[in-house]
Amino acid sequence: MKDAAGLALCYFDTVMFKKTGAHGDRGVVMEVMPGKRLSVLCVDGTEVVQKARDITVVDRSFLYPGMAVASASDLSGQAGVVTGVSTALDLVQLDGEPTVVARDVSPAEVQRVRELNPGDYVVSGPWLGRVLEASLDVDVLFDDGAVCRVTVSRPGRELEATMDKDKGNSDYFYPGQPVVGHGTVFKASRWLKGYWKPTRVKGTVAKVEMAGVLVYWVASSQMGTERSLFQASAPPAYQHNSHNLTFFCSGDGLLVRLWIVSERCFFRSPHCRGRAPTTCRTTATASNLYESSLPPASTATADEDGQESPSAAARGLTRTHRNRLRMGVKRMRRLDRRRAEFELSMSVADVRTTVDVLWQDGTRQYGVPSATLHPIWHRNERDFFPGQRVIRSTPSHVAAPTTATDLDAAGPAAARFGIVRSLNYKDQTVCVSWLKAATCAGEYPEVDCDETMSVYDNLRRSFDHKLFYGNIVVRLQPTDSARVDGDGGRSTEEPVPAQRNKKKGAADDLSWVGHIVDLCDAKYLQVKWGDGNTSKVLPHEIAVVKPQSVDKMLHDLGDWVYEDGDEDDAVDKAQEDTPQELAAADDEADDDSSSDSDGEDGPAAARTTGLADAVAQAMIRLYGEVLAQGKRYLVNGSAALASRLGRATTVNIETPAPVSGGGDDKEAAAAVASASDNGGDGSAGQGKAEADATGGGDDSFRFLHFEVVQSPPDHHYLNNLEQGTGGGRKWIKRVQKEWKILENNLPDTIYLRAFEDRMDLLRVAMVGASGTPYHDGLFFFDLQLPPSYPAVPPLVNYRSFGLRVNPNLYQSGTVCLSLLDTFGGKGTELWSPEASNVLQVVVSIQGLVLTAQPYYNEAGYAAQVGTPEGRRNELPYSENTYLLTLQTMLHLLRRPPAGFEAFVRHHFHHRGRHVLRACEAYLAGCLVGTLDGEARATELSRKRPCSVGFRLALANVVPRLVEAFNEIDADGCEQFDRLRAAADEQLLLTKGIN
């Protein structure tokens, strides 16, 4: 959705209205509504509905250090990172008509009515923590002068705003706000003045203070950020007195408290920059309100002694009516006198934000208006920025070192550590300064050389130095070895030009906690500390505080945090987040998706089995013998079949709909339902039991689409006997039915093996479809049917070789699909014991996972289809996916899964020339995933060229492919000697760039 000027709108944008209304001329976007309308929060707290074409974005105060941005005029161009933010506030008083109090106020000069919010960083002595929950002491003033203090721990349960404009924000209280108490809340609260009466139900907020605060401690000045080291000695999580906590900053990238229009605040100091806080004075507010209720022609009033005025009598008002008006005037005057006892808060009327940006090409801009930038919410793995520490992975046969000091021992073939200098986003190339190996412990390596390379060329962020702009860091206690830098001196503690604040007491010392403002060079980085000083430090002198969500930290604290059923909700949420957590764990274990790791090349490690295992194996063999007769019937009967079930049973994988996580399995479910209905009795042409493994006309090799054989030694679930003992006669009959369905209805590009000695196991091979980055690739999956099958879905593991070729296929082998209950879903997306089967699973994986645009399979990314952000990321993801598919081919040729050796060899013997033909087309600039079944260019191939970086990375892979295909005497490979020349030309181009 775009504004009047054509800028894409975001949540929390500050916008200006086309026409000034009763609630001011600007507000902040809170919600997107149907019909290109938005809900906008105004300065007085009122939410109004505006059409997108009637508003203009004027500010984006939600930008924070470390946030990736793009130019609002070129959303598909290079990215930048925010390195600094400057904010100025305009404040107004809303008592009656809005009155301007001050302009261009720094956020450091004011504090919010609610001082601490979830996500805030706070310091208590030598400890740094995150606020998870905070209770408030809200003083409520009643009309008769009584004051009651209510402790609000759960918003909306104790007090509720009475004004419609405040009801949408139940956890936000401010002085002057009318409230009502629920139930006996006032009766059970502390009365500061007066006592409880049943009639005292409504009042006005007079004061808001912090009460108890729940804190999750994340770092210690003595022990760093490793929670396991300091957890036992950390302060209590619940802090009864919030005055013991010193505010450091308002959250991080996961949770930042924004300064937005309508935010309520006070000056921190009454004399801050010569401004005095505004208080409510006992002016003629009540009289004015009273007079405004009368017709303009009348000036009727009531005297203080209660005598009625002549004008009132002349208007013919009844005495009862006049008494009511008189009582109203007195009541309002009393309220005014009571309100004069507390300070009214100010409201933010406007926000102006400018930021400093470091662009990927290495250029810097200072004081950029925030409205000219657009946030990049989803960065891809190859969005490198200047100053980032990176590592280039080792070849597959070399063990990668884990630290920079291991480089010397690992030898010249080991991984290299470097510093990013710049990135060309259009070409997808990156300039890196590589570091020399350290000669002694404690020495930080010097720069060795500079190199321009492809972003796909086994480059990833360094495990050792996960440092980035805006990271919250703590200074580690220095040691003799850690304090010495490469120049033989100590780290520079001299402040870079910046004002030095007066040193505070030890309890308020913030000189050890700060955030990264610049990744200066190969040796130092720059940190701005909490006391205002800025200094250069060495990477090993600080520790980075890992950002975490509030929900995760609450869950880590334990069950005592949750009340009134919240624990169950938290557990449910944690279970829903399992795929994301698995992805994060995979990224931690191996952040390099493009590595040549042989992590799963070898067979499963042999395991000694005891008597129970032997018994279980015997039972499974017994089940296999029961089915032996049926197996022979299936194989022998299928050999005579000449027809094949039509394409109607498969999902259209040429142009699949993007899916999120598990995706939408409705099409696959419908297709398989039809196949299952026909396949159960062997109808629908009886299916096809064997076919050419490559789909070609070579009759010298035949590979059955379905066959029952002996179990292989390298099956992922071979030793998972707890799930493999079978489920009795009913379970055997269900497996027989599944085998029959699979034998009759498998698509042309799916091959499956069942095992007579392990009926619970299956192995599936899939051929990547043309028109996708997976074309001509092979993808293997191991399945296991649990004893409770089909009450639960089968277990599925992908043979990944340590490569993540799809958001749904993790390096660990986990397959994230709602049909497998490994991702959230609803309806037909989920496993159904009555309707679902193995065929549906394998068809769904091929049709909904191995798609033409795999980028959108990531959870939540389907909403980016057709957006600038989606177009920006979809091509790099597809290019990297194709490179990973080629690497998977090399792994399979080197060590194919047991039982499929001949199949793998013959597939690439027949399709190898098509793979190399595709590489030739891509080296010529064709768009990835747009070639036809014969690997020839289509109309779409030239609409958008592939990147230079992709061609450089492909040029490194092609010689290995040619060599591997020549080893198996692949058809037509002798014609591709010219492809080596094309690859060499690309590598010469790289040297020319350098």
QUIHU-V862119 format. One record per helix or strand of 2 or more residues. SS is the DSSP state (H for helix, E for strand). FROM is the first residue (numbers start at 1). TO is the last residue. If there is no record, write none. Layout:
ss->SS from->FROM to->TO
ss->SS from->FROM to->TO
This chain:
ss->E from->14 to->21
ss->E from->24 to->33
ss->E from->37 to->42
ss->E from->47 to->51
ss->H from->52 to->54
ss->E from->55 to->59
ss->E from->68 to->71
ss->E from->74 to->93
ss->E from->99 to->106
ss->H from->107 to->109
ss->E from->110 to->112
ss->E from->121 to->124
ss->E from->127 to->141
ss->E from->147 to->152
ss->E from->159 to->161
ss->H from->164 to->166
ss->E from->178 to->181
ss->E from->190 to->193
ss->E from->202 to->220
ss->H from->227 to->233
ss->E from->238 to->239
ss->H from->242 to->244
ss->E from->246 to->249
ss->E from->251 to->252
ss->E from->255 to->256
ss->E from->264 to->267
ss->H from->272 to->274
ss->H from->285 to->292
ss->H from->310 to->314
ss->H from->319 to->339
ss->E from->346 to->359
ss->E from->364 to->369
ss->H from->370 to->372
ss->E from->373 to->375
ss->E from->389 to->392
ss->H from->404 to->410
ss->E from->416 to->424
ss->E from->429 to->435
ss->E from->447 to->454
ss->E from->459 to->461
ss->E from->472 to->475
ss->H from->506 to->508
ss->E from->513 to->518
ss->E from->524 to->529
ss->E from->534 to->538
ss->H from->539 to->541
ss->E from->542 to->544
ss->H from->550 to->557
ss->H from->559 to->561
ss->H from->566 to->576
ss->H from->578 to->589
ss->H from->611 to->626
ss->H from->628 to->639
ss->H from->647 to->649
ss->H from->666 to->679
ss->E from->690 to->691
ss->E from->703 to->704
ss->E from->706 to->709
ss->H from->721 to->723
ss->H from->728 to->745
ss->E from->750 to->755
ss->E from->761 to->767
ss->E from->778 to->784
ss->E from->795 to->798
ss->E from->814 to->815
ss->H from->818 to->820
ss->H from->827 to->829
ss->H from->838 to->849
ss->H from->854 to->857
ss->H from->861 to->864
ss->H from->868 to->894
ss->H from->901 to->923
ss->H from->939 to->942
ss->H from->948 to->967
ss->H from->973 to->993
